Amino acid sequence: MSDINKRIDDTVKGSDVVLFMKGSKAFPQCGFSGQVVQILDYIGIDYKDIDVLADEELRAGIKDYSNWPTIPQLYVKGEFVGGCDIVREMFQSGEISTFLTEKGIPQKRVAQA
């Protein structure tokens, strides 16, 4: 495993919910990252945000790690969930709350279809 893959793997497995994004949850640097932040903040879960713009090796490495070409990327309990479109669809259908509950992630507000 390369150094960047190990770093990503340690990060993904070190927190229950991790969002690799452009910018930070306090200041998203792209609309897609901003949408995922809004969803996660709305349902009120704790998550770690990782700014891929601050590290070019990380920005390229996360795409290889997940075999997913775009950012943002959401991980829950070490499992890749998806990018903005998938997270948005899961939120709109209410599936995200079911998924998070099954993973043991507490939510302040349940997303409902």
C-alpha positions as CSV (number, residue, x, y, z in Angstrom):
1,M,0.0,0.0,0.0
2,S,1.4,3.4,-1.0
3,D,1.9,6.1,1.7
4,I,-1.0,8.1,0.4
5,N,-3.3,5.1,0.4
6,K,-2.3,4.2,3.9
7,R,-2.9,7.8,5.0
8,I,-6.3,7.8,3.4
9,D,-7.1,4.3,4.8
10,D,-6.1,5.4,8.3
11,T,-8.3,8.5,8.0
12,V,-11.3,6.6,6.7
13,K,-11.1,4.0,9.3
14,G,-10.2,6.5,12.1
15,S,-13.5,8.3,12.1
16,D,-17.1,7.1,11.8
17,V,-18.0,9.6,9.1
18,V,-15.4,11.3,6.8
19,L,-16.1,13.7,3.9
20,F,-13.3,14.4,1.5
21,M,-14.2,17.7,-0.1
22,K,-13.0,20.8,-1.7
23,G,-12.7,23.3,1.1
24,S,-13.9,22.8,4.6
25,K,-17.4,22.3,6.1
26,A,-17.1,25.9,7.4
27,F,-16.2,27.2,3.9
28,P,-16.9,24.7,1.0
29,Q,-15.0,25.6,-2.2
30,C,-17.4,24.0,-4.7
31,G,-21.1,23.7,-5.0
32,F,-21.1,19.9,-4.9
33,S,-19.1,19.8,-1.6
34,G,-21.4,22.5,-0.3
35,Q,-24.5,20.4,-1.0
36,V,-23.1,17.4,0.9
37,V,-22.2,19.7,3.8
38,Q,-25.7,21.1,3.9
39,I,-27.2,17.6,3.9
40,L,-24.9,16.3,6.7
41,D,-25.4,19.5,8.7
42,Y,-29.2,19.3,8.2
43,I,-29.4,15.7,9.6
44,G,-27.0,16.8,12.3
45,I,-24.3,14.1,12.3
46,D,-20.7,14.6,13.4
47,Y,-18.2,14.2,10.6
48,K,-14.6,14.8,9.8
49,D,-14.0,17.1,6.8
50,I,-10.8,16.7,4.8
51,D,-9.8,19.5,2.3
52,V,-8.4,17.9,-0.8
53,L,-7.4,21.3,-2.2
54,A,-4.7,21.6,0.5
55,D,-2.9,18.5,-0.7
56,E,-2.5,17.6,-4.4
57,E,-1.3,14.1,-3.5
58,L,-4.4,13.5,-1.4
59,R,-6.7,15.0,-4.1
60,A,-5.4,12.4,-6.7
61,G,-5.0,9.6,-4.2
62,I,-8.6,9.7,-2.9
63,K,-9.8,9.1,-6.5
64,D,-7.6,6.0,-6.8
65,Y,-8.5,4.8,-3.3
66,S,-12.2,4.8,-4.0
67,N,-12.0,4.2,-7.8
68,W,-14.4,7.2,-8.0
69,P,-13.5,10.1,-10.3
70,T,-15.1,13.0,-8.4
71,I,-15.0,14.9,-5.2
72,P,-16.7,15.1,-2.7
73,Q,-16.6,11.6,-1.4
74,L,-18.4,10.4,1.7
75,Y,-17.3,7.4,3.9
76,V,-19.2,5.9,6.8
77,K,-17.6,3.4,9.1
78,G,-14.9,2.8,6.5
79,E,-17.3,2.2,3.7
80,F,-17.4,4.4,0.6
81,V,-21.0,5.8,0.2
82,G,-20.6,8.0,-2.9
83,G,-20.4,11.5,-4.1
84,C,-22.8,14.4,-4.2
85,D,-25.4,12.9,-6.5
86,I,-25.6,9.7,-4.5
87,V,-25.7,11.4,-1.2
88,R,-28.4,13.8,-2.5
89,E,-30.5,11.0,-3.8
90,M,-30.2,9.1,-0.5
91,F,-31.2,12.2,1.4
92,Q,-34.2,12.9,-0.9
93,S,-35.5,9.3,-0.6
94,G,-34.9,9.1,3.2
95,E,-32.5,6.3,2.6
96,I,-29.6,8.1,4.2
97,S,-31.2,8.1,7.6
98,T,-31.9,4.4,7.4
99,F,-28.3,3.8,6.3
100,L,-26.8,5.9,9.1
101,T,-29.1,4.2,11.7
102,E,-28.0,0.8,10.5
103,K,-24.4,1.9,10.8
104,G,-25.0,3.2,14.4
105,I,-24.5,6.9,13.5
106,P,-26.7,9.2,15.7
107,Q,-28.7,11.9,13.9
108,K,-30.3,15.0,15.2
109,R,-32.9,15.1,12.4
110,V,-34.2,12.3,10.2
111,A,-34.3,12.8,6.5
112,Q,-37.7,11.8,5.1
113,A,-38.9,11.2,1.6
